[in-house]
């Protein structure tokens, strides 16, 4: 996704982070999720990972395990980008399950 401010990853909180910090396992994922907590493109990042079925790393504040669970719960979603952007526009905030992921 590109807009007048560039691509979403150019605005990502993790853009200057060592990728090794985002592709961790176990308890270290909590630290990676903290990087995402205040990111302005968290929704775009998460939808990218879900739409592309990215299996590893923390994306949009969710671990691979959390994303797999979400994909299992919502198997009929054909575009996570459209779903998440619509939810954000309608509710003026992050979708509920993103809030849940941030709290865990």
N, C-alpha and C positions, 0 to 999 in steps of 0.2 A: 504494500500500500504506500502510495506516494501522495503527498499533498504539498501545499505551499511551504511547509517547513522541512521537506525532504522525506526520506523513508523513515518508517517507525523505528528501525534499529539505530538510526543516527541520533535518536533522542532517548534511547534506552539507558536506564541507570547503570546497566552492566557494561556499557560499550567500552569502558576503559579497564574493566575487571579482567584478570587473568582467567581464561576459559576453564582452567583446572579447578577454579573455585565454584563453578556452576555445574560441573559434571562430576559430582561427588556422590558418595553413598552413605546410607545410614544417618547418624546424628549430624553429620556435617551438612546435610541438606537444610537443616534449620538455618544455618548461617547464610546459605545461598538464597533461601527464601526471604531473608531480611533485606537483601539487596533489592528484591522486587517490591517490597512493601510500599514504598512511596513512588514507584516508577510511574511516569505519566503515560507510558505506552504498554502498560501491563495487559490490557485487554487485547491489543493487537498481537502482542507476543504470544499470549495464551492461545488465541484463535489460530495463529500460524502453526504452533506446535500440534494442536488438535487436528486441524485440516490436513497437515502434512504427515500426521501419525508419527511424529518424532518420538522415539522410544527412550532416549537418554537425556539426562540433565534436568535442571529446574528451568521451566519456561513459564512466564506469566505468574510466578508465585506458586506453581504447582509442580510436584515431583512426578516422575514417570508413573509411579504407582497411583497417585491421585488422578492423573490424566487417564490412565487405563480404566479406573473405576468409573470416571465420568463418561467415557466412551461406551462402556457397557451399559450404564444407566440410560443413555440417550442414543441408541443405535440408529435411529431414523434421521438424525441431524445430518444434512448434506453439506451445510456451510456453517461452521462455527463462527466464522467472521461475521456473517450476516446475522446470526442469532445473537451474538454478544454485542455487536454494535447497535442492533435494534433494541435490545434490553437496556443498554446504556442510555440511548436516546429517550426511550419511554419512561425510564425510572430516574434519570438524572444522576445515577450513581453506578457503581460496579454491580454486576449481577451477584445475587445472593451467594452462590457457591464459591465465588472468588473471595467474598468476605469470610466465609467459613474456612477456606484454605489458609487465609492470612492468620486466622486465630489459632490454627493448629501448630 
